[in-house]
Amino acid sequence: MAGEKSPSDFLLRNGMEVVVIPDHRAPIVTHMVWYKVGSADEPPGKSGIAHFFEHLMFKATANHAAGELDRAVSEIGGSKNAFTYYDFTAFHETVPPSALGQMMSYEADRMRNLVLTDDVIKTERDVILEERRSRIENNPQAVLTEELDATLWQNQPYRISVVGWMQEIQQLNREDAKAFYDAHYHPNSAVLVVVGDVDPDAVKAMAERTYGKIARGPDLPPRIRPVEPEQNTRRTVTLTDARVSVPSFSTQWVVPSYHTAKPGEAEALDLLAEILGGGNRSRLYQELVVKQGIASSAAAYFQGTMLDATNFTVYGAPRGDAKLSDVEAAVDAQIARIVKDGVCDDELERAKTRYVRSMIFTRDKQDEMANLYGWTLATGGNVKDVQEWPDRIRKVTAEEVKAAAARYLVLDHSTTGYLLPQQQAGN
C-alpha cells in the first residue's frame, strides 16, 4: 500500500518486543502497549482483576498525578483508551508524531510506578461494580451471553466474564492488585506496536530511552490453562425478559483457534464463517433475509485469534410474522447443506476475495493495523503470521471447508441461547 513499509520487529534488552509499521500518508501515529495477560489468566476466585487493573493504570504514579496523561493527550488533540480481553490487556494513544516520545514516557512510567492505596482501590472498585451493573445486569443480551459462555465452556477460563463475577469483584483489594501488577506488568510480558508517520530507527531509539530503562521482570511461565473436555451434549440456555421486543437465538461450538489448530484448519473455519454468514453475500443472508424473508438478521462468526480453543457462532432473529423456530431451522438447514454437499469452487473463490479484501481494508486504518499485529502477537503469533495470513487463506480448498463444517458444526455438540420477550415464556 502506498505510504506503508514492511514492519520492523525487534526486542529491547529487557525482553520487550517492539513492532513498527511506517505509514506516512498522514501526520499521526498510533502507539499501543499490549500486556500478555487477560481475564483468562486470573487466579481462581479473583475474577475481574485484569479489567480492574486496566482502570488502575490510569491512576497516579510516583512521577505523574492521576489524570495527567488524559490532559496531555487532550491538549494535543489526540485520543487514548484501553481494553481488557480474555488473553490480553492493551493501552493505546493516537497522537501527532512529535508526541510519541511523551506517550512512551507515560506508558513506561505506569508500567512499574503506580501508587496503589486503599482509597484508590476502593474508589475504582465501586466504578467497576457500577460498570458491571450497567453493562451486564441492565442488558438482557449481555446477561444471556454471560450465561452462554458459562455453559459452552465447561473447564476453560473463557467461561468467566471479562468483567468478572459480582461477588468476586466486591472482594478485590490492594493486595490482589499489587500481586497482579508485580506478576504481569513488566517489559518482557509486553508488546509495543507503533503504526504511523514514523521512522523505525527513531522509534527504536525512543523505546530504548523509555521502556528500555525498565528492569526485566521474572521469566514468564508458560500460559497453561485448564483444557476443555470433549463436548458430547447439546445444551440450551433460555432468558425471557420484558425488555426484549424481538426474539433471537445463537448457537455456538467449541473449535480450534489459529494458535491451537492444525495447519489450514483455522483458515478453513474463517472461510466457512464467511460463506455461511459473513455478510450480505453469505448463504444465511441471501436465503433467510432476501429469499425467504423470514429473518431480520442471520450471520456466522469465527473468533480465530485466541490463545486457546475458541467458538464458532451462528445467530438469527425473525422478521414479521416468522417464528424464531423457523429461523433456527433454516440456519440449521444451511449448515447441513455444507456438511453434506460442501461448497463449490466459485463460491469459495468469491469468499476468499472478500476475506482478503477485508484484510486490505484493515491495513487502511492505523488503529486496526495496530490491533491486528498486537492481538496476534499477544496470543502466540508473530509478525510473519500476519504477513502470510492472506496467502494461507488463498490456499484453502473446498474440501477443507466441508471437512471443518462436518467435524465441528455438530448440533448434538452445541450450545444454543434463546433471548425471548416475556410473553413468550413457556412457549
C-alpha positions in Angstrom: 0.0 0.0 0.0 1.3 3.5 -0.8 3.0 5.2 2.1 3.3 1.9 4.1 6.5 -0.1 4.5 7.2 -3.5 5.9 7.1 -3.9 9.7 10.2 -3.7 11.8 10.3 -6.2 14.6 12.9 -6.1 17.4 13.5 -6.9 21.1 14.7 -4.5 23.7 17.4 -5.8 26.0 14.8 -6.2 28.8 12.7 -8.5 26.6 10.0 -6.1 25.4 9.0 -6.8 21.8 8.6 -3.8 19.5 6.8 -3.7 16.1 7.0 -0.6 14.0 4.8 -0.1 10.9 5.6 3.1 9.0 2.7 4.7 7.2 3.4 8.3 6.0 0.0 9.1 4.5 -1.0 11.3 7.4 1.0 13.0 10.2 -0.4 10.8 13.0 0.8 7.8 14.9 -0.9 5.1 16.9 1.0 3.8 20.0 -0.2 0.6 21.7 1.2 -1.4 24.6 -0.2 -5.0 24.8 0.3 -7.0 28.0 0.2 -10.7 27.7 -2.4 -11.1 30.5 -6.1 -11.1 30.4 -9.1 -12.3 32.3 -8.4 -16.0 31.5 -5.1 -15.6 33.4 -6.7 -14.5 36.7 -6.2 -16.6 39.8 -9.2 -18.6 40.9 -11.6 -16.5 42.9 -10.2 -13.2 41.6 -12.3 -12.8 38.5 -12.3 -9.2 37.2 -8.8 -8.3 38.5 -7.4 -7.9 34.9 -10.1 -5.5 34.0 -9.9 -3.8 37.4 -6.2 -3.3 36.9 -6.7 -1.8 33.5 -8.6 1.0 35.3 -6.0 1.3 38.0 -3.3 2.0 35.3 -4.8 5.5 34.8 -4.2 6.5 38.5 -1.3 8.4 39.9 2.3 7.1 39.7 5.4 8.2 41.6 6.1 10.7 38.8 2.7 11.8 37.5 -0.6 12.8 39.1 -3.8 11.0 38.2 -5.3 12.4 35.1 -2.1 13.9 33.8 -1.9 11.5 30.8 -5.5 12.4 29.9 -4.8 16.1 29.9 -1.6 15.7 27.9 -3.4 13.7 25.2 -6.4 16.1 25.1 -4.2 19.2 24.9 -2.7 18.0 21.6 -6.0 16.8 20.1 -5.2 13.1 20.4 -7.2 10.2 21.7 -6.5 7.4 24.2 -8.2 4.4 25.7 -7.6 0.8 26.9 -9.3 -2.5 26.9 -9.2 -5.9 28.5 -10.0 -9.2 26.9 -9.5 -12.9 27.8 -5.9 -13.1 26.6 -4.5 -9.6 26.9 -4.8 -6.0 28.1 -4.0 -3.1 25.8 -3.4 0.6 26.2 -3.3 3.0 23.3 -2.9 6.6 22.2 -3.2 8.3 18.8 -1.2 11.5 18.6 1.0 13.6 16.3 4.4 12.0 15.8 6.1 14.8 17.8 4.2 13.5 20.9 5.3 9.8 20.5 8.2 10.1 22.9 6.0 11.7 25.5 3.4 8.9 25.2 6.2 6.3 25.6 7.4 8.1 28.7 3.9 8.0 30.3 3.4 4.3 29.4 6.8 3.3 30.6 6.3 5.1 33.9 3.0 3.5 34.7 4.3 0.0 33.8 6.1 -0.1 37.2 5.5 3.1 39.2 1.8 3.1 40.1 0.9 4.3 43.6 -1.8 1.9 44.8 -3.5 3.0 48.1 -6.6 1.5 49.8 -8.6 4.7 48.9 -7.7 4.4 45.2 -8.6 0.7 45.2 -12.0 1.3 46.9 -13.0 4.2 44.7 -12.2 2.4 41.5 -13.7 -0.9 42.7 -17.0 1.0 43.1 -16.6 2.2 39.5 -16.1 -1.4 38.3 -19.1 -2.6 40.2 -21.3 0.1 38.6 -19.9 -0.7 35.2 -20.9 -4.3 35.7 -24.4 -3.3 36.7 -24.8 -1.0 33.6 -23.1 -3.3 31.0 -24.4 -6.7 32.1 -27.2 -6.7 34.7 -29.1 -3.9 32.8 -28.6 -5.6 29.4 -30.6 -8.8 28.7 -28.3 -9.7 25.8 -25.3 -9.4 28.0 -26.8 -11.5 30.7 -27.6 -14.2 28.2 -24.1 -14.0 26.7 -22.5 -14.4 30.1 -24.7 -17.5 30.9 -24.0 -18.9 27.4 -20.2 -18.6 28.0 -20.5 -20.3 31.3 -22.4 -23.2 29.7 -20.4 -23.5 26.5 -17.1 -23.7 28.3 -17.1 -26.4 30.9 -13.5 -26.1 32.2 -11.7 -23.4 30.2 -11.4 -19.9 31.9 -13.1 -18.3 28.9 -16.3 -19.3 30.7 -15.9 -16.4 33.1 -16.9 -12.9 32.1 -14.0 -10.5 31.4 -15.6 -8.0 33.8 -15.8 -10.7 36.5 -18.4 -12.1 38.8 -20.1 -9.5 41.1 -19.4 -11.3 44.3 -15.7 -11.7 43.5 -15.2 -8.1 42.3 -16.6 -6.9 45.6 -13.7 -8.7 47.4 -10.8 -7.4 45.3 -8.3 -5.4 47.4 -5.0 -3.6 47.3 -3.0 -6.8 48.0 -4.7 -8.5 45.0 -4.0 -5.5 42.7 -0.3 -5.3 43.9 0.2 -9.1 43.3 -1.3 -8.9 39.8 0.8 -5.8 39.0 4.0 -7.4 40.1 3.3 -10.7 38.3 2.3 -9.3 34.9 3.3 -5.7 34.3 6.9 -5.9 33.1 8.6 -5.2 29.8 9.2 -8.8 29.0 5.4 -9.5 29.2 4.5 -6.7 26.9 4.5 -5.9 23.1 4.7 -2.4 21.8 3.1 -1.7 18.4 3.7 1.7 16.7 1.9 2.5 13.4 2.1 5.7 11.6 4.3 8.6 10.3 7.5 7.4 12.0 10.9 6.1 11.2 11.7 2.7 12.8 15.2 3.7 13.9 13.9 6.8 15.6 11.1 4.7 17.3 13.7 2.2 18.5 15.9 5.0 20.0 12.8 6.4 21.8 11.8 3.0 23.0 15.3 2.3 24.4 15.3 5.7 26.2 11.9 5.0 27.9 10.8 1.4 28.0 14.5 0.2 27.8 15.3 1.6 31.2 12.8 -0.6 33.0 14.3 -3.8 34.5 13.3 -7.1 33.1 10.7 -8.9 35.2 10.6 -12.5 36.2 10.7 -15.0 33.3 7.2 -15.6 32.1 5.8 -19.1 33.0 4.0 -20.9 30.2 0.4 -19.8 29.8 -1.0 -23.2 30.6 -4.7 -23.2 31.3 -7.3 -25.9 32.0 -8.1 -27.9 28.9 -11.7 -28.1 27.7 -13.0 -31.7 27.8 -14.7 -33.3 24.8 -18.1 -31.8 24.1 -20.7 -34.5 23.8 -24.1 -33.0 24.6 -26.4 -30.4 23.3 -27.2 -27.7 25.8 -29.6 -24.7 25.8 -29.9 -21.5 27.8 -33.1 -19.5 27.7 -33.7 -16.0 29.0 -37.1 -14.3 29.0 -37.2 -10.6 29.7 -39.8 -7.9 29.4 -37.2 -5.5 27.9 -36.8 -7.8 24.8 -39.0 -6.9 21.9 -37.6 -9.2 19.1 -36.6 -12.8 20.0 -33.2 -14.2 18.8 -31.0 -17.2 19.1 -27.4 -18.1 18.8 -25.7 -21.5 18.6 -22.0 -22.0 19.4 -19.5 -24.7 19.1 -16.0 -25.1 20.6 -13.5 -25.1 17.7 -9.7 -24.6 17.5 -8.2 -21.2 17.1 -5.2 -20.2 14.9 -3.0 -20.9 17.9 -4.3 -24.4 18.5 -5.5 -25.6 15.1 -3.7 -27.9 12.7 -2.2 -26.2 9.6 -5.0 -24.8 7.4 -7.8 -25.7 9.8 -8.4 -22.2 11.3 -8.2 -20.7 7.8 -10.9 -23.1 6.7 -13.1 -22.1 9.6 -12.7 -18.4 8.7 -13.8 -19.1 5.2 -16.7 -21.3 6.4 -17.9 -18.4 8.5 -17.6 -16.1 5.5 -19.5 -18.4 3.2 -22.2 -19.3 5.7 -22.8 -15.9 7.3 -20.2 -13.4 6.7 -22.2 -10.5 5.2 -24.9 -9.8 2.7 -23.4 -12.2 0.1 -23.4 -15.1 2.5 -25.8 -18.1 2.3 -27.6 -17.2 5.5 -28.3 -13.6 4.5 -29.3 -14.5 0.9 -31.5 -17.4 1.8 -33.2 -16.3 5.1 -33.3 -12.5 4.7 -33.5 -12.0 0.9 -35.2 -15.1 -0.5 -37.4 -16.4 2.3 -37.8 -13.1 4.1 -38.1 -14.8 7.5 -35.1 -13.2 9.2 -34.2 -9.6 10.1 -30.7 -10.8 10.7 -28.7 -14.1 10.2 -25.0 -14.5 10.3 -22.0 -16.6 11.4 -18.8 -15.7 13.2 -15.4 -17.3 14.0 -13.1 -15.7 16.6 -9.9 -17.2 15.4 -7.3 -15.1 17.2 -7.4 -16.6 20.7 -4.7 -18.2 22.8 -6.7 -21.4 23.4 -9.7 -23.0 21.7 -12.4 -20.6 20.6 -16.0 -20.6 19.4 -17.8 -20.7 16.1 -21.2 -18.9 16.3 -24.4 -18.7 14.1 -27.3 -16.5 15.1 -30.6 -15.1 13.8 -33.7 -13.2 14.6 -37.1 -13.4 12.9 -38.9 -10.8 10.8 -42.6 -10.0 10.6 -44.8 -13.0 11.4 -42.0 -15.5 11.1 -41.2 -17.6 14.2 -37.9 -17.9 15.9 -38.1 -21.7 15.4 -38.4 -21.2 11.6 -35.3 -19.1 11.5 -33.3 -21.6 13.6 -34.4 -24.5 11.4 -33.4 -22.6 8.3 -30.0 -21.8 9.7 -29.5 -25.5 10.7 -30.6 -26.5 7.1 -27.9 -24.3 5.6 -25.2 -25.8 7.9 -26.5 -29.3 6.9 -26.2 -28.4 3.2 -22.5 -27.5 3.6 -21.8 -30.6 5.7 -23.5 -32.8 3.0 -22.6 -31.1 -0.2 -19.7 -28.8 0.6 -19.1 -25.5 -1.3 -18.4 -25.0 -4.9 -15.1 -23.6 -6.1 -16.6 -20.4 -7.5 -18.3 -19.7 -4.1 -15.0 -20.4 -2.3 -13.0 -18.1 -4.5 -15.5 -15.3 -4.0 -15.3 -15.8 -0.3 -11.5 -15.7 -0.4 -11.7 -12.5 -2.4 -14.0 -10.8 0.1 -11.9 -12.0 3.0 -8.6 -10.9 1.7 -10.1 -7.6 0.6 -11.2 -7.1 4.2 -7.6 -7.6 5.3 -6.5 -5.0 2.9 -9.1 -2.5 4.2 -7.9 -3.2 7.7 -4.5 -2.0 6.7 -6.0 1.3 5.7 -6.6 2.3 9.4 -3.8 2.8 11.8 -5.7 1.6 14.9 -7.0 -1.5 13.1 -3.5 -2.3 11.8 -2.1 -1.9 15.4 -4.9 -4.2 16.7 -4.2 -6.9 14.1 -0.5 -7.1 15.0 -1.0 -6.6 18.7 -3.7 -9.2 19.0 -1.7 -11.7 17.1 1.5 -11.3 19.0 -0.3 -11.3 22.4 -1.9 -14.7 21.6 1.2 -16.6 20.5 1.6 -15.5 16.9 4.3 -13.4 15.3 4.8 -10.7 12.5 5.3 -13.4 9.9 1.9 -14.9 10.7 0.2 -11.6 10.0 2.1 -11.1 6.7 1.4 -14.6 5.4 -2.2 -14.8 6.5 -3.7 -13.8 3.1 -1.6 -16.4 1.3 -2.8 -19.1 3.8 -6.4 -18.1 3.2 -5.9 -18.4 -0.6 -4.6 -22.0 -0.2 -7.8 -23.3 1.5 -9.6 -25.9 -0.6 -13.4 -26.6 -0.8 -12.8 -30.0 0.7 -11.2 -28.4 3.8 -14.1 -26.1 4.3 -16.6 -29.0 4.1 -14.4 -31.1 6.4 -14.3 -28.3 9.0 -18.1 -28.0 8.9 -18.6 -31.7 9.2 -16.1 -32.1 12.1 -17.1 -29.1 14.2 -20.7 -27.9 13.4 -22.5 -30.9 15.0 -25.8 -29.9 16.6 -25.6 -32.6 19.2 -22.4 -31.0 20.5 -23.6 -27.4 20.5 -24.8 -24.8 23.0 -27.8 -22.6 22.0 -29.1 -19.5 23.7 -32.6 -18.1 23.3 -33.5 -14.5 24.1 -37.2 -14.2 24.3 -39.8 -11.5 25.1 -41.6 -12.0 28.4 -44.9 -13.1 26.8 -43.1 -16.0 25.1 -42.1 -17.6 28.3 -43.2 -21.2 28.3 -43.9 -21.3 24.6 
